[in-house]
């Protein structure tokens, strides 16, 4: 394998994707890389962000060459700005939020599901395939600009939400490897955001922090909300960074806000006698996203027009028009998503109407500040770092900072965030170089603890299912490259698939390998089961021991090792839905 020249950070975002790079033999801060993409029919240009939208046009929808790129004169699909713009007029042929689908445990993420609501003549794609196509565009754009240093030969750091579980991380890795990215490491997005701040400060970051500082990273993206706490510690007289807490998975972000605004505009249209179908609601959501971004970026604007195509033969005359007012935006976002609540507030459990229209398992409570209060649970950060496109708005940053400051009642500093759209990619590139010894690394290991469910051998009682214990197989904080063997011997069924229930926790820091508990009492979250099929007589039992390893990539690898032969069988996550 050739020697890499660059550390390349890839931020595969729900709404936008970005790339940054740093020379491995240099000291300069990482720089963003502008990505060539189709920006209008027949026009392509480099842009700092690649919208994470995939457009699948009909054969007669565009003239020949309308989506041509320097490396492909007649592509059958399109990623980027033009794809995002087409979402408002042909939403059934545009895939958005594929990243959110990657962590949707309720569906088979390798099955053709997207676009949701696609026409019958369109062959749907899986969330993994859509993610691969977006990453494939990055590979080709980079290779076109760097023919002597192809991306497959560089050290690539691909970011994921801190709340992604082991399955979602494995699927992200699968998508990357399918486009040739084998020299790959995964990094959590909140950590990447802090690395970007460190890269911007250089050695001066130590002057802005002190031992005992607790940095709260609030990462609000298009599809997910992530919270992390990183502590500044003293290691032999030198300041070091340690991640001490990661929030649970919260499928809540800019997409929810766009959908809430779409419902508000829909109500106005319906009050005027208009009737919208699901197709038009999806188009309205994309239109409201653009209007929201325009209002948040220009504080002087008080309203933005929103138009969506009509249905039927009179498409032009039938265009539906409304407008999004600043007062409506502020009320929907501030009161609906960032309400002023006490530190004791907790998320409501009741489902809210309208937030599951696109088929994703959105958080039941849209109040992000209630989720933040639950995450902090009395902990007192001293600094706050924002990340994610949602926090580009000064209005929303000030709202969150004001609420948190009210909870703490003491000294509290908002760190000057780098460019929010590009920070994760820049931080990932910095981290890739830091892995070679040139930079600061945040310590912390695995962001979640994992447990395997083991059924008790008990007398059968009619109507009472066998009890299942959760046994810790990978503790929170388990370091990359380390491996753990469970001491107990288990009987694994051969000749047919054997399935294990699987659990996780982002808060149980004291559990050690082999610690056993009731999963309900321990409030563990159940995730996708794991499977293994060993050769042998159907139904026979083979004594095995379970092994867990956190790979250098950052994913969890599980295996069953036969006690007699030491033969190792990889345990696969079962992402099929029965």
PAZAZA-134063 format. One record per residue (C-alpha): residue in one letter; x, y, z. Coordinates in steps of 0.5 Angstrom, whole numbers, padded with zeros to 4 digits, always signed. Layout:
aXYZ ...
//
This chain:
x+0000+0000+0000 x+0003+0007-0002 x+0004+0012+0003 x-0001+0017+0004 x+0000+0025+0003 x-0006+0028+0006 x-0011+0027+0012 x-0017+0028+0009 x-0024+0029+0013 x-0030+0027+0011 x-0037+0030+0014 x-0042+0026+0011 x-0048+0030+0014 x-0055+0030+0013 x-0056+0036+0010 x-0049+0038+0007 x-0043+0034+0006 x-0036+0037+0006 x-0029+0035+0005 x-0022+0038+0008 x-0015+0036+0008 x-0008+0037+0011 x-0002+0035+0009 x+0001+0029+0014 x+0008+0032+0013 x+0006+0039+0015 x+0004+0043+0021 x-0001+0048+0017 x-0009+0048+0019 x-0013+0044+0015 x-0016+0047+0009 x-0023+0046+0006 x-0024+0043-0001 x-0029+0046-0006 x-0033+0040-0009 x-0035+0040-0016 x-0042+0039-0017 x-0048+0041-0022 x-0051+0047-0020 x-0056+0048-0025 x-0058+0044-0031 x-0052+0044-0036 x-0048+0048-0031 x-0043+0045-0026 x-0038+0049-0021 x-0034+0048-0015 x-0038+0049-0008 x-0035+0049-0001 x-0041+0045+0001 x-0044+0039-0003 x-0052+0038-0001 x-0053+0031+0001 x-0059+0030-0004 x-0059+0025-0009 x-0063+0027-0016 x-0066+0021-0020 x-0069+0024-0026 x-0074+0021-0031 x-0071+0019-0038 x-0074+0025-0041 x-0074+0030-0036 x-0068+0033-0038 x-0064+0035-0044 x-0058+0031-0046 x-0052+0033-0042 x-0056+0037-0037 x-0052+0034-0031 x-0045+0033-0034 x-0039+0033-0030 x-0032+0033-0032 x-0031+0026-0030 x-0038+0024-0033 x-0041+0027-0039 x-0048+0023-0038 x-0049+0021-0031 x-0056+0018-0029 x-0056+0021-0023 x-0054+0027-0019 x-0051+0029-0012 x-0051+0036-0010 x-0054+0043-0011 x-0058+0042-0017 x-0061+0036-0014 x-0063+0040-0008 x-0066+0045-0012 x-0070+0039-0016 x-0073+0037-0009 x-0078+0043-0009 x-0081+0041-0016 x-0080+0033-0016 x-0080+0031-0009 x-0081+0024-0011 x-0075+0023-0015 x-0070+0026-0010 x-0067+0023-0004 x-0066+0027+0002 x-0064+0025+0010 x-0061+0019+0008 x-0056+0019+0014 x-0062+0019+0018 x-0065+0013+0015 x-0058+0009+0016 x-0059+0009+0024 x-0067+0007+0023 x-0067+0001+0026 x-0074-0001+0024 x-0072-0002+0017 x-0068-0006+0013 x-0062-0001+0011 x-0060-0005+0005 x-0067-0005+0002 x-0069-0001-0003 x-0073+0004+0001 x-0071+0011-0002 x-0074+0016-0005 x-0080+0016+0000 x-0086+0016-0004 x-0082+0015-0011 x-0086+0014-0017 x-0087+0007-0020 x-0082+0007-0025 x-0077+0009-0021 x-0072+0004-0018 x-0071+0005-0011 x-0064+0005-0007 x-0062+0003+0000 x-0060+0008+0005 x-0053+0005+0004 x-0053+0005-0003 x-0055+0013-0003 x-0049+0014+0002 x-0045+0011-0002 x-0047+0015-0008 x-0045+0021-0004 x-0039+0019-0002 x-0037+0016-0009 x-0038+0024-0012 x-0033+0026-0006 x-0028+0021-0009 x-0029+0023-0016 x-0029+0030-0015 x-0022+0029-0011 x-0019+0025-0016 x-0021+0029-0021 x-0017+0035-0018 x-0011+0031-0015 x-0010+0025-0020 x-0003+0024-0017 x-0006+0023-0010 x-0013+0019-0011 x-0017+0019-0005 x-0017+0012-0004 x-0009+0012-0002 x-0010+0018+0003 x-0012+0017+0010 x-0019+0018+0011 x-0023+0020+0017 x-0030+0020+0016 x-0035+0023+0021 x-0041+0020+0025 x-0046+0023+0030 x-0044+0021+0037 x-0050+0018+0038 x-0050+0013+0032 x-0050+0006+0035 x-0045+0000+0033 x-0050-0002+0027 x-0050+0005+0024 x-0043+0006+0024 x-0042-0001+0021 x-0046+0001+0015 x-0043+0008+0014 x-0036+0004+0014 x-0039-0001+0009 x-0042+0005+0004 x-0035+0008+0005 x-0031+0002+0003 x-0036+0000-0003 x-0033+0006-0006 x-0026+0004-0005 x-0024+0008+0002 x-0020+0003+0005 x-0016+0007+0009 x-0021+0009+0014 x-0022+0011+0021 x-0029+0014+0024 x-0029+0020+0029 x-0035+0023+0032 x-0038+0029+0030 x-0038+0033+0037 x-0030+0031+0038 x-0029+0033+0030 x-0032+0040+0032 x-0027+0041+0038 x-0021+0039+0034 x-0023+0044+0029 x-0023+0049+0035 x-0016+0047+0037 x-0014+0047+0030 x-0016+0054+0029 x-0013+0056+0036 x-0006+0052+0035 x-0002+0052+0041 x-0006+0057+0044 x-0012+0053+0046 x-0009+0051+0053 x-0009+0059+0054 x-0016+0059+0053 x-0018+0053+0058 x-0016+0050+0065 x-0016+0044+0069 x-0023+0042+0071 x-0026+0046+0065 x-0032+0042+0062 x-0034+0043+0055 x-0041+0042+0053 x-0041+0041+0045 x-0048+0042+0042 x-0048+0039+0035 x-0055+0041+0032 x-0055+0038+0025 x-0060+0037+0019 x-0062+0030+0022 x-0059+0029+0029 x-0058+0033+0036 x-0052+0030+0039 x-0049+0033+0046 x-0042+0031+0049 x-0038+0033+0055 x-0031+0034+0054 x-0026+0035+0060 x-0020+0038+0061 x-0015+0034+0065 x-0008+0035+0068 x-0003+0029+0065 x+0004+0030+0068 x+0004+0038+0068 x+0000+0038+0061 x-0007+0039+0059 x-0011+0034+0056 x-0018+0033+0053 x-0022+0027+0055 x-0029+0026+0053 x-0033+0024+0059 x-0040+0023+0057 x-0044+0022+0050 x-0052+0023+0049 x-0057+0018+0047 x-0059+0018+0040 x-0064+0024+0038 x-0067+0024+0031 x-0068+0031+0032 x-0066+0037+0028 x-0066+0041+0022 x-0071+0036+0018 x-0076+0037+0024 x-0076+0044+0024 x-0077+0044+0016 x-0083+0039+0017 x-0086+0044+0023 x-0086+0050+0018 x-0089+0046+0012 x-0095+0044+0017 x-0095+0051+0019 x-0095+0054+0012 x-0100+0048+0010 x-0105+0050+0015 x-0105+0057+0012 x-0106+0054+0005 x-0112+0050+0007 x-0115+0056+0010 x-0115+0059+0003 x-0119+0053+0001 x-0113+0049-0002 x-0112+0042-0001 x-0105+0039-0001 x-0103+0031-0002 x-0097+0028+0001 x-0093+0029-0005 x-0094+0037-0005 x-0093+0037+0003 x-0086+0034+0001 x-0085+0039-0004 x-0087+0045+0001 x-0082+0042+0006 x-0076+0043+0002 x-0079+0050+0000 x-0080+0052+0007 x-0072+0049+0008 x-0070+0054+0003 x-0074+0060+0006 x-0072+0058+0013 x-0065+0059+0011 x-0066+0065+0008 x-0069+0068+0014 x-0064+0066+0019 x-0058+0069+0014 x-0061+0075+0013 x-0064+0079+0020 x-0067+0084+0016 x-0072+0080+0012 x-0079+0079+0015 x-0082+0074+0010 x-0080+0070+0004 x-0085+0067-0001 x-0086+0060-0002 x-0088+0056-0008 x-0090+0049-0010 x-0092+0046-0016 x-0099+0045-0017 x-0102+0038-0019 x-0106+0036-0026 x-0105+0039-0033 x-0105+0047-0031 x-0098+0046-0027 x-0096+0053-0028 x-0103+0056-0027 x-0104+0052-0021 x-0098+0053-0017 x-0099+0054-0010 x-0096+0060-0007 x-0095+0062+0001 x-0090+0066+0005 x-0086+0064+0011 x-0086+0070+0016 x-0081+0072+0021 x-0085+0072+0027 x-0088+0065+0025 x-0081+0062+0024 x-0079+0065+0031 x-0085+0062+0034 x-0084+0055+0031 x-0077+0055+0032 x-0076+0058+0039 x-0082+0056+0043 x-0083+0049+0039 x-0076+0047+0039 x-0072+0051+0044 x-0077+0053+0049 x-0075+0056+0056 x-0075+0051+0061 x-0072+0049+0068 x-0066+0045+0069 x-0070+0040+0072 x-0074+0039+0065 x-0075+0032+0062 x-0077+0030+0055 x-0084+0029+0054 x-0086+0022+0052 x-0093+0023+0048 x-0092+0023+0041 x-0093+0029+0037 x-0097+0029+0030 x-0094+0031+0024 x-0087+0029+0026 x-0087+0022+0023 x-0089+0024+0016 x-0083+0022+0012 x-0083+0015+0016 x-0077+0016+0020 x-0077+0015+0028 x-0077+0022+0030 x-0076+0024+0037 x-0083+0024+0041 x-0081+0031+0044 x-0079+0036+0039 x-0076+0041+0045 x-0069+0040+0044 x-0067+0044+0051 x-0071+0039+0055 x-0067+0034+0052 x-0061+0038+0053 x-0063+0039+0061 x-0064+0031+0061 x-0057+0030+0058 x-0053+0035+0063 x-0057+0032+0069 x-0054+0037+0074 x-0047+0037+0071 x-0044+0044+0070 x-0040+0045+0064 x-0036+0051+0064 x-0035+0052+0056 x-0040+0051+0051 x-0038+0050+0043 x-0043+0050+0038 x-0043+0046+0032 x-0048+0044+0026 x-0052+0048+0021 x-0058+0049+0025 x-0053+0053+0030 x-0051+0058+0024 x-0057+0062+0027 x-0055+0068+0032 x-0062+0068+0034 x-0061+0060+0036 x-0054+0060+0039 x-0056+0066+0044 x-0063+0062+0046 x-0059+0056+0047 x-0053+0060+0051 x-0058+0064+0055 x-0062+0058+0057 x-0056+0054+0059 x-0053+0060+0063 x-0060+0061+0067 x-0059+0053+0069 x-0052+0054+0071 x-0052+0061+0075 x-0045+0062+0075 x-0039+0063+0070 x-0040+0060+0063 x-0037+0062+0057 x-0039+0061+0049 x-0033+0058+0045 x-0032+0062+0039 x-0034+0057+0034 x-0030+0056+0027 x-0034+0056+0021 x-0040+0052+0023 x-0041+0048+0016 x-0034+0046+0015 x-0032+0045+0022 x-0033+0038+0023 x-0029+0036+0016 x-0023+0041+0018 x-0023+0037+0025 x-0023+0031+0022 x-0017+0032+0018 x-0014+0035+0024 x-0015+0029+0028 x-0012+0024+0022 x-0006+0028+0023 x-0006+0028+0030 x-0006+0020+0030 x+0001+0020+0027 x+0003+0024+0033 x+0002+0031+0030 x-0003+0034+0035 x-0008+0034+0041 x-0012+0028+0041 x-0018+0027+0045 x-0019+0021+0050 x-0025+0017+0051 x-0025+0010+0047 x-0032+0007+0046 x-0038+0012+0047 x-0043+0007+0049 x-0043+0000+0053 x-0045-0006+0049 x-0049-0012+0052 x-0051-0019+0050 x-0057-0022+0052 x-0057-0029+0055 x-0063-0033+0056 x-0063-0036+0063 x-0064-0044+0063 x-0070-0044+0068 x-0076-0049+0068 x-0082-0047+0063 x-0088-0044+0066 x-0094-0043+0061 x-0095-0036+0059 x-0088-0033+0062 x-0083-0032+0057 x-0076-0034+0059 x-0072-0029+0063 x-0066-0025+0059 x-0060-0022+0063 x-0056-0017+0060 x-0048-0018+0060 x-0043-0013+0059 x-0039-0015+0053 x-0036-0008+0051 x-0035-0003+0057 x-0036+0005+0056 x-0029+0008+0054 x-0026+0001+0051 x-0020+0004+0047 x-0019+0003+0040 x-0015-0004+0038 x-0017-0007+0045 x-0021-0014+0045 x-0025-0017+0051 x-0027-0024+0052 x-0032-0026+0056 x-0030-0031+0061 x-0037-0035+0061 x-0038-0041+0056 x-0044-0041+0052 x-0047-0046+0048 x-0048-0043+0041 x-0053-0047+0036 x-0050-0049+0030 x-0053-0051+0023 x-0058-0045+0023 x-0058-0038+0025 x-0057-0036+0032 x-0059-0030+0034 x-0057-0026+0040 x-0061-0020+0043 x-0056-0014+0044 x-0057-0008+0048 x-0053-0001+0049 x-0052+0005+0054 x-0049+0011+0054 x-0049+0013+0061 x-0047+0006+0065 x-0039+0008+0066 x-0038+0003+0072 x-0040-0003+0068 x-0034-0008+0067 x-0034-0014+0062 x-0038-0020+0064 x-0042-0015+0069 x-0050-0018+0069 x-0056-0014+0070 x-0063-0014+0068 x-0064-0010+0062 x-0070-0006+0064 x-0068-0005+0071 x-0061-0002+0068 x-0065+0002+0063 x-0061-0001+0057 x-0063+0001+0050 x-0064-0005+0045 x-0061-0005+0039 x-0061-0009+0033 x-0060-0017+0034 x-0053-0020+0032 x-0053-0027+0029 x-0048-0032+0027 x-0049-0039+0023 x-0044-0044+0025 x-0043-0051+0020 x-0045-0057+0024 x-0051-0061+0025 x-0058-0057+0025 x-0059-0056+0033 x-0053-0058+0036 x-0049-0054+0041 x-0042-0052+0041 x-0039-0049+0047 x-0036-0042+0045 x-0034-0036+0048 x-0036-0029+0046 x-0030-0023+0044 x-0031-0016+0043 x-0026-0012+0039 x-0026-0004+0038 x-0023-0004+0031 x-0018+0002+0029 x-0023+0004+0025 x-0028+0006+0031 x-0033+0000+0030 x-0035-0005+0034 x-0033-0012+0032 x-0036-0019+0035 x-0034-0026+0035 x-0036-0033+0038 x-0029-0037+0039 x-0030-0044+0039 x-0027-0047+0046 x-0025-0053+0043 x-0022-0051+0036 x-0021-0044+0037 x-0024-0042+0031 x-0027-0035+0030 x-0034-0034+0027 x-0036-0026+0026 x-0042-0024+0029 x-0046-0020+0024 x-0051-0015+0026 x-0058-0017+0023 x-0061-0011+0020 x-0067-0014+0017 x-0074-0013+0019 x-0079-0019+0020 
//
